[in-house]
Amino acid sequence: MQLVETHIVEKLEIPIRFQEYGVGIFNTIPTKSGIKKAIKKELIFIDGILATTSKYISGGEKIELFESENSSPFERLQLDLEVLFEDDYLAIIYKPAGILVSGNKFVTIANGLTQNLKKSNLSDAVKPQPIHRLDYPTSGLLLIGKTSASIIELGKLFKNKEIQKTYFAISIGKMNSEGFINSFVDKKEAYTNYTVLQSVISKRFEFLNLIKLLPKTGRKHQLRKHLFSIGNPILGDKEYFLDDKILNGKGLYLHAATLEFIHPFTKEKISISKELPKKFTKIFPKY
C-alpha cells in the first residue's frame, strides 16, 4: 500500500468518534461514506493501528490514509498541468480556470498530480496533495506538498500568514486608486489591500479596472465578497454581481499570480509568478 495523506489531530476539548471526526480531514475522501468505505477496506490507520468507526479521537493522534495498489483510478486521469517549481518536498503548479482543486469529481487537480510530478525520494513521501484551495473559476498558482512533513509545515506557514499571495482581478465600476477592505466574511475578520493599476471606459460596465489584490486573510470567496461589498464586483462573477452587469461565457476574471515564502526545509526564498491569462490582456494590453 502507498501512503496518500497524513493528518495530525490537534487537541480536542471533547473526544469524538473517528467516524464523525474524519469527515473532511482528507482531500481525497471528503465525505462520511468515503471514510466508512476506507475503514472497511483497511486503508486508514490511527497511530499505526487499523482505524474503526467507533474509535474515539481526543488529540495528538497521527491518522494515515493509504491507497491499495489495485485501487488507483487517479492513474487513469490524463490532465496536463504546468509545473513551475518542484523539489522533493513541494511543488507549485498552475491551476487553469474551470477545474476543481479537489473533491468528489474525477477530474480534479488533486487527482492529476501523480502523473505530473516526480515522486519524492524522501522517506516520508506521500501522494502529492494541495495545501490550499482556489475557487473553481479562479486561475493561478497552487502549492502542493509531496511529503508528510512538508504538508504539515506548509500548512503551518499558511496558518501563521507567512505565505504572501498576490492576485489580479478585473473589477466593474469606478474605484479609488487604492484601498483597504476589512468587512467581515462569514462572521470572521477579513482584510484585503487593493491597488488599481489601470482603468478603461466601458460602454456596458462604465469602467473596468485592472487591480492588484493582497489578501491578509484567507476566507472563502474573500476577494469576491470584498470587492462586491464596495460596489465593484469582479467581472464574470455569477455569485456576487450587480443587476444587469453579468458577463457570460468568459469566466471569472480573478487570477492568483504570485506565491512568496521561505522554503520550510531548504530555507531559500521561493518567489514564483504566473503571467495574466490572455482574457486579461485583451482588455489591458500593456500587462
JOWOCOR-V174945 format. One line per field, one symbol per residue. burial: # if it has 24 or more other C-alpha atoms within 12 Angstrom, else .. A space follows every 10 residues. Layout:
# JOWOCOR-V174945
burial=???
This chain:
# JOWOCOR-V174945
burial=..#######. .......##. ##..#####. ...###.##. ..####.... ###.#.#... #######... ...#....#. #.######## #######.## ###...#### ####.##.#. ...####### ########## ########## #####..#.. ..######## #####..... ##..#....# ######.### ....#.#### #########. ########.# .#######.# ##..#.#... ########## #.##.....# .###.##.## ..#....
